Amino acid sequence: MTVDHAKPAAVGADRPAVKRAPAPKARRRSDRDGKWWTPWLFLAPALILFVYFKFIPMITAVTMSFQDVQPYLGNQWVGGQNYSTVLGDEAFHSAIWHTIVIAVGQTAGSMIIGLALALLMEGQSKRLKFLRSAAFLPVVVPIAVVAELWRIMYHPTEDGMLNSILGLVGLGPSGFINDPDSSMISVIITGIWRGAPYDMMIFLAGLAGIDRGLYEAATVDGASRWRKILHVTLPGLRSVFSILFVLAAIRGLRVFTEVFLLTNGGPNGSTEVAMTLIYKLGLEQNRLGVGAAGAVLLFLATLVLTLFVQVLRRRRDA
C-alpha cells in the first residue's frame, strides 16, 4: 500500500491574491515650492502701471464727480449737483444722441462689411493670406494717421480726392465733414473703414470653427450658397456676433479721436459726441467736476450695455 507523502496545501493558497493599494507617493518638492509670489513678481511692473495710470484715476474721477473742483484752491463737496447739471444740459443730450447714432452706424456697418470680407477671404491659399493681411492694415495704422488721411480725402473743394471721384459720375461736390448735413455720415464711414477689418478677422476665426460636415450635408440637400449662409454660417457664428456686438458698441460709445481730429464736434455741433463734450467741459472750460460726472455716466452706460448683452446671451444659450 502506497502512502501519499504530499505536503498539505497551505491554508488560503486557493484564495485570490489581494492587491494592496500603493502607498501614496511623497509629493515631489521642487525649487519653486513655496514661491507663490514668483508670477506676481513678473506681473508687478504691469500691475503698478495699471493701478497708477488706470485704477487710481478712475477712483479720483468718481470722487471729483461729487465735487466742485478748483485746482490749487481746494475742492468743495457738492453732492449730485454735477450729475444734475450734466443730465439737464441740452448739449449733453445732443452729444449722447450723436454718440448712439455713430455707435449704431459703425457697429452695423463694421459687422456687415466684416462678415462679407470674411466670407470672401475664407480659405488657406497664399493669395488669400496676403489679401487678409492687406485688409487688416487699417486696424494697425494709428487712428491719428487714419483721421488725417480721411480729412485730406474729405477736402470740400471740387479738386478734392472724393469730390473728384463724385464728379466722374456726375455728382456735385460735397462738403463732407464741413457740411452739417453730411458730417455725421462722413465720421461713420471713417469708423467703418477702420473697424470692418478687425471684425473680419474675428469672423474668420469663427468660420474656422464651423463643422464642414454641415456644409456638405447642405450641398447634398441641394441648398444654394445663400441658404448655406442663412442656415449654417449665421447660426454657427451666433457667439461671434455677441462678442463683436459688445466690442463694437463699446468702441462706438467711446469714439473720440476720429471725431476730435476730423471735426472737433463741428460744424455747429453736428458731430459733438459724449467724449468730445466731456473733454471740452473738463479741459477747455475747466469744469472738471461736471466733466468727471459725464465720464462716470458714460462708463455706467457702457457697463450696463455689456451686462445686458451677456444676460441675453446666457438666456439664449440656456
Short mmCIF file of the C-alpha atoms (twelve columns), coordinates in Angstrom:
data_MODEL
# 
_entry.id   MODEL 
# 
loop_
_atom_site.group_PDB 
_atom_site.id 
_atom_site.type_symbol 
_atom_site.label_atom_id 
_atom_site.label_alt_id 
_atom_site.label_comp_id 
_atom_site.label_asym_id 
_atom_site.label_seq_id 
_atom_site.Cartn_x 
_atom_site.Cartn_y 
_atom_site.Cartn_z 
_atom_site.pdbx_PDB_model_num 
ATOM 1   C CA . MET A 1   0.000   0.000   0.000   1 
ATOM 2   C CA . THR A 2   1.451   3.245   -1.129  1 
ATOM 3   C CA . VAL A 3   1.351   6.163   1.252   1 
ATOM 4   C CA . ASP A 4   0.997   9.624   -0.270  1 
ATOM 5   C CA . HIS A 5   3.527   11.823  1.390   1 
ATOM 6   C CA . ALA A 6   2.444   15.053  -0.453  1 
ATOM 7   C CA . LYS A 7   2.619   18.128  1.670   1 
ATOM 8   C CA . PRO A 8   -0.704  19.602  2.636   1 
ATOM 9   C CA . ALA A 9   -1.660  22.720  0.725   1 
ATOM 10  C CA . ALA A 10  -1.068  25.944  2.515   1 
ATOM 11  C CA . VAL A 11  -4.107  27.468  4.069   1 
ATOM 12  C CA . GLY A 12  -5.563  30.104  1.780   1 
ATOM 13  C CA . ALA A 13  -3.459  29.091  -1.233  1 
ATOM 14  C CA . ASP A 14  -6.563  28.848  -3.392  1 
ATOM 15  C CA . ARG A 15  -7.709  32.356  -2.498  1 
ATOM 16  C CA . PRO A 16  -7.055  35.147  -4.994  1 
ATOM 17  C CA . ALA A 17  -4.221  37.407  -4.070  1 
ATOM 18  C CA . VAL A 18  -5.385  40.663  -2.599  1 
ATOM 19  C CA . LYS A 19  -3.703  43.675  -4.190  1 
ATOM 20  C CA . ARG A 20  -2.670  46.253  -1.749  1 
ATOM 21  C CA . ALA A 21  -3.252  49.864  -2.583  1 
ATOM 22  C CA . PRO A 22  0.009   51.514  -3.446  1 
ATOM 23  C CA . ALA A 23  1.313   53.737  -0.792  1 
ATOM 24  C CA . PRO A 24  0.842   57.414  -1.637  1 
ATOM 25  C CA . LYS A 25  3.937   58.824  -3.158  1 
ATOM 26  C CA . ALA A 26  5.501   61.641  -1.375  1 
ATOM 27  C CA . ARG A 27  4.932   64.876  -3.179  1 
ATOM 28  C CA . ARG A 28  7.949   65.838  -5.092  1 
ATOM 29  C CA . ARG A 29  9.306   69.091  -4.000  1 
ATOM 30  C CA . SER A 30  10.881  71.415  -6.448  1 
ATOM 31  C CA . ASP A 31  12.762  74.594  -6.151  1 
ATOM 32  C CA . ARG A 32  9.565   76.532  -6.844  1 
ATOM 33  C CA . ASP A 33  7.575   75.130  -3.906  1 
ATOM 34  C CA . GLY A 34  6.608   77.895  -1.549  1 
ATOM 35  C CA . LYS A 35  7.435   80.638  -4.052  1 
ATOM 36  C CA . TRP A 36  3.843   81.511  -4.932  1 
ATOM 37  C CA . TRP A 37  4.853   85.102  -5.328  1 
ATOM 38  C CA . THR A 38  7.104   84.402  -8.337  1 
ATOM 39  C CA . PRO A 39  4.391   85.011  -11.008 1 
ATOM 40  C CA . TRP A 40  3.274   88.146  -9.207  1 
ATOM 41  C CA . LEU A 41  6.832   89.391  -9.242  1 
ATOM 42  C CA . PHE A 42  6.837   89.270  -13.042 1 
ATOM 43  C CA . LEU A 43  3.403   90.889  -13.201 1 
ATOM 44  C CA . ALA A 44  4.283   93.619  -10.718 1 
ATOM 45  C CA . PRO A 45  5.589   96.234  -13.231 1 
ATOM 46  C CA . ALA A 46  2.461   95.999  -15.396 1 
ATOM 47  C CA . LEU A 47  0.171   95.936  -12.355 1 
ATOM 48  C CA . ILE A 48  1.832   99.017  -10.896 1 
ATOM 49  C CA . LEU A 49  1.336   100.882 -14.169 1 
ATOM 50  C CA . PHE A 50  -2.296  99.763  -14.356 1 
ATOM 51  C CA . VAL A 51  -3.009  100.828 -10.801 1 
ATOM 52  C CA . TYR A 52  -1.255  104.176 -11.112 1 
ATOM 53  C CA . PHE A 53  -2.468  105.212 -14.565 1 
ATOM 54  C CA . LYS A 54  -5.880  103.476 -14.722 1 
ATOM 55  C CA . PHE A 55  -7.483  102.494 -11.446 1 
ATOM 56  C CA . ILE A 56  -6.357  105.439 -9.305  1 
ATOM 57  C CA . PRO A 57  -7.545  107.959 -11.957 1 
ATOM 58  C CA . MET A 58  -10.874 106.099 -12.160 1 
ATOM 59  C CA . ILE A 59  -11.394 106.372 -8.409  1 
ATOM 60  C CA . THR A 60  -10.282 110.011 -8.494  1 
ATOM 61  C CA . ALA A 61  -12.767 110.749 -11.303 1 
ATOM 62  C CA . VAL A 62  -15.624 109.259 -9.286  1 
ATOM 63  C CA . THR A 63  -14.626 111.418 -6.326  1 
ATOM 64  C CA . MET A 64  -14.308 114.525 -8.481  1 
ATOM 65  C CA . SER A 65  -17.790 113.976 -9.914  1 
ATOM 66  C CA . PHE A 66  -19.221 114.896 -6.490  1 
ATOM 67  C CA . GLN A 67  -17.034 117.960 -6.054  1 
ATOM 68  C CA . ASP A 68  -16.610 121.463 -7.387  1 
ATOM 69  C CA . VAL A 69  -13.008 121.047 -8.481  1 
ATOM 70  C CA . GLN A 70  -10.898 124.164 -8.059  1 
ATOM 71  C CA . PRO A 71  -7.205  123.463 -8.677  1 
ATOM 72  C CA . TYR A 72  -4.872  124.974 -6.080  1 
ATOM 73  C CA . LEU A 73  -7.890  126.431 -4.201  1 
ATOM 74  C CA . GLY A 74  -9.383  123.270 -2.745  1 
ATOM 75  C CA . ASN A 75  -12.339 121.178 -3.835  1 
ATOM 76  C CA . GLN A 76  -15.813 121.645 -2.410  1 
ATOM 77  C CA . TRP A 77  -18.315 118.829 -1.947  1 
ATOM 78  C CA . VAL A 78  -21.473 119.478 -3.996  1 
ATOM 79  C CA . GLY A 79  -23.086 116.026 -3.931  1 
ATOM 80  C CA . GLY A 80  -25.083 115.196 -7.047  1 
ATOM 81  C CA . GLN A 81  -25.130 118.732 -8.423  1 
ATOM 82  C CA . ASN A 82  -22.660 117.876 -11.202 1 
ATOM 83  C CA . TYR A 83  -24.831 114.958 -12.315 1 
ATOM 84  C CA . SER A 84  -27.912 117.205 -12.344 1 
ATOM 85  C CA . THR A 85  -26.023 119.729 -14.453 1 
ATOM 86  C CA . VAL A 86  -24.949 117.093 -16.958 1 
ATOM 87  C CA . LEU A 87  -28.319 115.357 -17.199 1 
ATOM 88  C CA . GLY A 88  -30.132 118.686 -17.600 1 
ATOM 89  C CA . ASP A 89  -27.791 120.063 -20.266 1 
ATOM 90  C CA . GLU A 90  -29.245 120.084 -23.797 1 
ATOM 91  C CA . ALA A 91  -25.742 119.892 -25.244 1 
ATOM 92  C CA . PHE A 92  -25.154 116.655 -23.360 1 
ATOM 93  C CA . HIS A 93  -28.439 115.226 -24.648 1 
ATOM 94  C CA . SER A 94  -27.430 116.048 -28.221 1 
ATOM 95  C CA . ALA A 95  -23.974 114.569 -27.648 1 
ATOM 96  C CA . ILE A 96  -25.483 111.340 -26.310 1 
ATOM 97  C CA . TRP A 97  -27.789 111.108 -29.329 1 
ATOM 98  C CA . HIS A 98  -24.881 111.666 -31.726 1 
ATOM 99  C CA . THR A 99  -22.876 109.036 -29.845 1 
ATOM 100 C CA . ILE A 100 -25.691 106.498 -30.194 1 
ATOM 101 C CA . VAL A 101 -26.068 107.240 -33.912 1 
ATOM 102 C CA . ILE A 102 -22.334 106.819 -34.519 1 
ATOM 103 C CA . ALA A 103 -22.203 103.676 -32.376 1 
ATOM 104 C CA . VAL A 104 -25.135 102.056 -34.209 1 
ATOM 105 C CA . GLY A 105 -23.857 103.097 -37.638 1 
ATOM 106 C CA . GLN A 106 -20.292 101.964 -37.065 1 
ATOM 107 C CA . THR A 107 -21.350 98.737  -35.345 1 
ATOM 108 C CA . ALA A 108 -23.785 97.709  -38.084 1 
ATOM 109 C CA . GLY A 109 -21.501 98.779  -40.927 1 
ATOM 110 C CA . SER A 110 -18.386 97.157  -39.480 1 
ATOM 111 C CA . MET A 111 -20.128 93.859  -38.774 1 
ATOM 112 C CA . ILE A 112 -21.858 93.638  -42.177 1 
ATOM 113 C CA . ILE A 113 -18.763 94.552  -44.183 1 
ATOM 114 C CA . GLY A 114 -16.541 92.466  -41.899 1 
ATOM 115 C CA . LEU A 115 -18.750 89.401  -42.429 1 
ATOM 116 C CA . ALA A 116 -18.781 89.954  -46.203 1 
ATOM 117 C CA . LEU A 117 -14.988 90.249  -46.288 1 
ATOM 118 C CA . ALA A 118 -14.629 87.129  -44.134 1 
ATOM 119 C CA . LEU A 119 -16.844 85.100  -46.468 1 
ATOM 120 C CA . LEU A 120 -14.876 86.316  -49.482 1 
ATOM 121 C CA . MET A 121 -11.464 85.670  -47.941 1 
ATOM 122 C CA . GLU A 122 -12.165 82.361  -46.227 1 
ATOM 123 C CA . GLY A 123 -9.579  79.795  -47.246 1 
ATOM 124 C CA . GLN A 124 -5.944  78.739  -46.882 1 
ATOM 125 C CA . SER A 125 -4.321  79.849  -50.135 1 
ATOM 126 C CA . LYS A 126 -1.319  82.160  -50.031 1 
ATOM 127 C CA . ARG A 127 -3.121  84.763  -52.092 1 
ATOM 128 C CA . LEU A 128 -5.934  84.954  -49.539 1 
ATOM 129 C CA . LYS A 129 -3.431  85.249  -46.696 1 
ATOM 130 C CA . PHE A 130 -1.854  88.233  -48.442 1 
ATOM 131 C CA . LEU A 131 -5.252  89.843  -49.038 1 
ATOM 132 C CA . ARG A 132 -6.236  89.326  -45.400 1 
ATOM 133 C CA . SER A 133 -3.017  90.965  -44.250 1 
ATOM 134 C CA . ALA A 134 -3.575  93.892  -46.611 1 
ATOM 135 C CA . ALA A 135 -7.184  94.305  -45.492 1 
ATOM 136 C CA . PHE A 136 -6.111  94.326  -41.834 1 
ATOM 137 C CA . LEU A 137 -3.763  97.302  -42.315 1 
ATOM 138 C CA . PRO A 138 -6.357  99.980  -41.326 1 
ATOM 139 C CA . VAL A 139 -6.509  98.426  -37.851 1 
ATOM 140 C CA . VAL A 140 -2.726  98.587  -37.451 1 
ATOM 141 C CA . VAL A 141 -2.396  102.185 -38.633 1 
ATOM 142 C CA . PRO A 142 -2.690  104.694 -35.737 1 
ATOM 143 C CA . ILE A 143 -6.074  106.368 -35.530 1 
ATOM 144 C CA . ALA A 144 -4.460  109.811 -35.792 1 
ATOM 145 C CA . VAL A 145 -2.991  108.856 -39.162 1 
ATOM 146 C CA . VAL A 146 -6.332  107.421 -40.285 1 
ATOM 147 C CA . ALA A 147 -8.165  110.609 -39.308 1 
ATOM 148 C CA . GLU A 148 -5.649  112.821 -41.111 1 
ATOM 149 C CA . LEU A 149 -5.850  110.614 -44.222 1 
ATOM 150 C CA . TRP A 150 -9.634  110.857 -44.359 1 
ATOM 151 C CA . ARG A 151 -9.556  114.569 -43.601 1 
ATOM 152 C CA . ILE A 152 -7.448  115.047 -46.735 1 
ATOM 153 C CA . MET A 153 -9.780  112.844 -48.788 1 
ATOM 154 C CA . TYR A 154 -12.787 114.780 -47.458 1 
ATOM 155 C CA . HIS A 155 -11.417 118.089 -48.772 1 
ATOM 156 C CA . PRO A 156 -14.574 120.070 -49.684 1 
ATOM 157 C CA . THR A 157 -13.323 121.658 -52.916 1 
ATOM 158 C CA . GLU A 158 -14.068 120.277 -56.382 1 
ATOM 159 C CA . ASP A 159 -10.499 119.039 -56.780 1 
ATOM 160 C CA . GLY A 160 -10.629 117.096 -53.528 1 
ATOM 161 C CA . MET A 161 -9.989  113.372 -53.821 1 
ATOM 162 C CA . LEU A 162 -13.517 112.101 -53.123 1 
ATOM 163 C CA . ASN A 163 -15.171 115.050 -54.845 1 
ATOM 164 C CA . SER A 164 -13.128 114.319 -57.946 1 
ATOM 165 C CA . ILE A 165 -14.472 110.746 -57.930 1 
ATOM 166 C CA . LEU A 166 -18.017 112.022 -57.451 1 
ATOM 167 C CA . GLY A 167 -17.514 114.395 -60.365 1 
ATOM 168 C CA . LEU A 168 -16.742 111.458 -62.647 1 
ATOM 169 C CA . VAL A 169 -20.264 110.093 -62.110 1 
ATOM 170 C CA . GLY A 170 -21.930 113.471 -62.432 1 
ATOM 171 C CA . LEU A 171 -22.481 114.186 -58.742 1 
ATOM 172 C CA . GLY A 172 -21.836 117.637 -57.362 1 
ATOM 173 C CA . PRO A 173 -19.113 118.385 -54.807 1 
ATOM 174 C CA . SER A 174 -19.923 117.614 -51.185 1 
ATOM 175 C CA . GLY A 175 -18.790 119.390 -48.074 1 
ATOM 176 C CA . PHE A 176 -18.360 116.082 -46.215 1 
ATOM 177 C CA . ILE A 177 -17.080 116.919 -42.714 1 
ATOM 178 C CA . ASN A 178 -17.569 120.660 -43.363 1 
ATOM 179 C CA . ASP A 179 -21.289 120.297 -44.005 1 
ATOM 180 C CA . PRO A 180 -23.661 119.738 -41.042 1 
ATOM 181 C CA . ASP A 181 -25.841 117.512 -43.226 1 
ATOM 182 C CA . SER A 182 -23.054 115.117 -44.226 1 
ATOM 183 C CA . SER A 183 -20.547 115.384 -41.371 1 
ATOM 184 C CA . MET A 184 -22.111 112.593 -39.308 1 
ATOM 185 C CA . ILE A 185 -22.162 110.024 -42.111 1 
ATOM 186 C CA . SER A 186 -18.595 111.014 -43.003 1 
ATOM 187 C CA . VAL A 187 -17.409 110.220 -39.479 1 
ATOM 188 C CA . ILE A 188 -19.330 106.914 -39.526 1 
ATOM 189 C CA . ILE A 189 -17.720 105.881 -42.822 1 
ATOM 190 C CA . THR A 190 -14.275 106.566 -41.377 1 
ATOM 191 C CA . GLY A 191 -15.054 104.378 -38.365 1 
ATOM 192 C CA . ILE A 192 -16.404 101.585 -40.557 1 
ATOM 193 C CA . TRP A 193 -13.289 101.648 -42.740 1 
ATOM 194 C CA . ARG A 194 -11.128 101.140 -39.678 1 
ATOM 195 C CA . GLY A 195 -13.359 98.728  -37.754 1 
ATOM 196 C CA . ALA A 196 -14.502 96.331  -40.508 1 
ATOM 197 C CA . PRO A 197 -11.100 94.595  -40.947 1 
ATOM 198 C CA . TYR A 198 -10.974 93.848  -37.213 1 
ATOM 199 C CA . ASP A 199 -14.432 92.291  -37.353 1 
ATOM 200 C CA . MET A 200 -13.334 90.364  -40.451 1 
ATOM 201 C CA . MET A 201 -10.544 88.623  -38.528 1 
ATOM 202 C CA . ILE A 202 -12.914 87.653  -35.708 1 
ATOM 203 C CA . PHE A 203 -15.416 86.287  -38.228 1 
ATOM 204 C CA . LEU A 204 -12.667 84.299  -39.946 1 
ATOM 205 C CA . ALA A 205 -11.800 82.679  -36.629 1 
ATOM 206 C CA . GLY A 206 -15.461 81.850  -36.101 1 
ATOM 207 C CA . LEU A 207 -15.846 80.412  -39.608 1 
ATOM 208 C CA . ALA A 208 -12.914 78.086  -38.975 1 
ATOM 209 C CA . GLY A 209 -14.823 76.540  -36.053 1 
ATOM 210 C CA . ILE A 210 -17.950 75.630  -38.040 1 
ATOM 211 C CA . ASP A 211 -18.258 71.929  -38.843 1 
ATOM 212 C CA . ARG A 212 -17.582 71.388  -42.573 1 
ATOM 213 C CA . GLY A 213 -19.902 68.395  -42.496 1 
ATOM 214 C CA . LEU A 214 -22.843 70.777  -42.172 1 
ATOM 215 C CA . TYR A 215 -21.929 72.428  -45.467 1 
ATOM 216 C CA . GLU A 216 -21.574 69.032  -47.137 1 
ATOM 217 C CA . ALA A 217 -24.969 67.942  -45.851 1 
ATOM 218 C CA . ALA A 218 -26.494 71.200  -47.093 1 
ATOM 219 C CA . THR A 219 -24.915 70.623  -50.527 1 
ATOM 220 C CA . VAL A 220 -26.379 67.124  -50.686 1 
ATOM 221 C CA . ASP A 221 -29.792 68.585  -49.850 1 
ATOM 222 C CA . GLY A 222 -29.408 70.992  -52.777 1 
ATOM 223 C CA . ALA A 223 -29.043 74.165  -50.709 1 
ATOM 224 C CA . SER A 224 -27.815 77.264  -52.522 1 
ATOM 225 C CA . ARG A 225 -24.917 79.428  -51.378 1 
ATOM 226 C CA . TRP A 226 -27.293 81.924  -49.821 1 
ATOM 227 C CA . ARG A 227 -29.188 79.218  -47.912 1 
ATOM 228 C CA . LYS A 228 -25.927 77.794  -46.600 1 
ATOM 229 C CA . ILE A 229 -25.033 81.216  -45.226 1 
ATOM 230 C CA . LEU A 230 -28.509 81.709  -43.783 1 
ATOM 231 C CA . HIS A 231 -28.988 78.286  -42.165 1 
ATOM 232 C CA . VAL A 232 -25.418 77.125  -41.458 1 
ATOM 233 C CA . THR A 233 -22.999 80.053  -41.312 1 
ATOM 234 C CA . LEU A 234 -25.045 82.609  -39.377 1 
ATOM 235 C CA . PRO A 235 -26.228 80.161  -36.665 1 
ATOM 236 C CA . GLY A 236 -22.650 78.923  -36.309 1 
ATOM 237 C CA . LEU A 237 -21.449 82.497  -35.756 1 
ATOM 238 C CA . ARG A 238 -24.003 83.319  -33.058 1 
ATOM 239 C CA . SER A 239 -21.446 83.574  -30.257 1 
ATOM 240 C CA . VAL A 240 -19.123 85.602  -32.504 1 
ATOM 241 C CA . PHE A 241 -21.898 88.096  -33.158 1 
ATOM 242 C CA . SER A 242 -22.424 88.535  -29.420 1 
ATOM 243 C CA . ILE A 243 -18.738 89.220  -28.803 1 
ATOM 244 C CA . LEU A 244 -18.404 91.587  -31.738 1 
ATOM 245 C CA . PHE A 245 -21.552 93.458  -30.800 1 
ATOM 246 C CA . VAL A 246 -20.195 94.192  -27.333 1 
ATOM 247 C CA . LEU A 247 -16.763 95.192  -28.624 1 
ATOM 248 C CA . ALA A 248 -18.131 97.341  -31.443 1 
ATOM 249 C CA . ALA A 249 -20.724 99.002  -29.224 1 
ATOM 250 C CA . ILE A 250 -18.095 99.901  -26.628 1 
ATOM 251 C CA . ARG A 251 -15.847 101.177 -29.399 1 
ATOM 252 C CA . GLY A 252 -18.695 103.311 -30.729 1 
ATOM 253 C CA . LEU A 253 -19.690 104.724 -27.344 1 
ATOM 254 C CA . ARG A 254 -16.093 105.685 -26.613 1 
ATOM 255 C CA . VAL A 255 -15.471 107.286 -30.001 1 
ATOM 256 C CA . PHE A 256 -13.259 110.333 -29.579 1 
ATOM 257 C CA . THR A 257 -10.051 110.553 -31.590 1 
ATOM 258 C CA . GLU A 258 -11.509 110.451 -35.102 1 
ATOM 259 C CA . VAL A 259 -14.234 112.952 -34.195 1 
ATOM 260 C CA . PHE A 260 -11.770 115.216 -32.397 1 
ATOM 261 C CA . LEU A 261 -9.312  115.236 -35.310 1 
ATOM 262 C CA . LEU A 262 -11.848 115.309 -38.140 1 
ATOM 263 C CA . THR A 263 -14.435 117.817 -36.898 1 
ATOM 264 C CA . ASN A 264 -13.816 118.558 -33.194 1 
ATOM 265 C CA . GLY A 265 -17.571 118.255 -32.751 1 
ATOM 266 C CA . GLY A 266 -18.439 120.643 -35.586 1 
ATOM 267 C CA . PRO A 267 -19.736 122.071 -37.714 1 
ATOM 268 C CA . ASN A 268 -22.272 123.727 -35.416 1 
ATOM 269 C CA . GLY A 269 -22.140 120.777 -33.001 1 
ATOM 270 C CA . SER A 270 -23.461 118.323 -35.607 1 
ATOM 271 C CA . THR A 271 -20.874 115.677 -34.638 1 
ATOM 272 C CA . GLU A 272 -20.432 116.511 -30.964 1 
ATOM 273 C CA . VAL A 273 -20.235 113.210 -29.059 1 
ATOM 274 C CA . ALA A 274 -20.073 112.456 -25.370 1 
ATOM 275 C CA . MET A 275 -16.297 112.088 -25.222 1 
ATOM 276 C CA . THR A 276 -15.548 115.352 -27.043 1 
ATOM 277 C CA . LEU A 277 -18.060 117.209 -24.865 1 
ATOM 278 C CA . ILE A 278 -16.519 115.753 -21.698 1 
ATOM 279 C CA . TYR A 279 -13.081 116.796 -22.956 1 
ATOM 280 C CA . LYS A 280 -14.255 120.352 -23.572 1 
ATOM 281 C CA . LEU A 281 -16.052 120.603 -20.240 1 
ATOM 282 C CA . GLY A 282 -13.085 119.346 -18.262 1 
ATOM 283 C CA . LEU A 283 -10.037 120.719 -20.060 1 
ATOM 284 C CA . GLU A 284 -11.251 123.693 -22.107 1 
ATOM 285 C CA . GLN A 285 -13.899 125.145 -19.788 1 
ATOM 286 C CA . ASN A 286 -12.129 123.967 -16.617 1 
ATOM 287 C CA . ARG A 287 -15.341 122.374 -15.264 1 
ATOM 288 C CA . LEU A 288 -13.570 119.260 -14.095 1 
ATOM 289 C CA . GLY A 289 -16.313 118.103 -11.750 1 
ATOM 290 C CA . VAL A 290 -19.001 118.277 -14.449 1 
ATOM 291 C CA . GLY A 291 -16.701 116.546 -16.937 1 
ATOM 292 C CA . ALA A 292 -15.962 113.787 -14.419 1 
ATOM 293 C CA . ALA A 293 -19.700 113.273 -13.859 1 
ATOM 294 C CA . GLY A 294 -20.215 112.886 -17.605 1 
ATOM 295 C CA . ALA A 295 -17.370 110.362 -17.774 1 
ATOM 296 C CA . VAL A 296 -18.873 108.308 -14.939 1 
ATOM 297 C CA . LEU A 297 -22.269 108.277 -16.651 1 
ATOM 298 C CA . LEU A 298 -20.687 107.119 -19.903 1 
ATOM 299 C CA . PHE A 299 -18.852 104.363 -18.054 1 
ATOM 300 C CA . LEU A 300 -22.070 103.211 -16.394 1 
ATOM 301 C CA . ALA A 301 -23.878 103.172 -19.748 1 
ATOM 302 C CA . THR A 302 -21.114 101.019 -21.246 1 
ATOM 303 C CA . LEU A 303 -21.207 98.681  -18.247 1 
ATOM 304 C CA . VAL A 304 -24.994 98.294  -18.397 1 
ATOM 305 C CA . LEU A 305 -24.866 97.574  -22.123 1 
ATOM 306 C CA . THR A 306 -22.199 94.905  -21.642 1 
ATOM 307 C CA . LEU A 307 -24.103 93.201  -18.819 1 
ATOM 308 C CA . PHE A 308 -27.349 93.353  -20.777 1 
ATOM 309 C CA . VAL A 309 -25.817 91.611  -23.774 1 
ATOM 310 C CA . GLN A 310 -24.233 88.942  -21.555 1 
ATOM 311 C CA . VAL A 311 -27.560 88.243  -19.822 1 
ATOM 312 C CA . LEU A 312 -29.335 87.900  -23.175 1 
ATOM 313 C CA . ARG A 313 -26.612 85.579  -24.422 1 
ATOM 314 C CA . ARG A 314 -26.846 83.308  -21.381 1 
ATOM 315 C CA . ARG A 315 -30.640 83.119  -21.581 1 
ATOM 316 C CA . ARG A 316 -30.480 82.228  -25.264 1 
ATOM 317 C CA . ASP A 317 -27.835 79.557  -24.695 1 
ATOM 318 C CA . ALA A 318 -29.732 78.070  -21.732 1 
# 
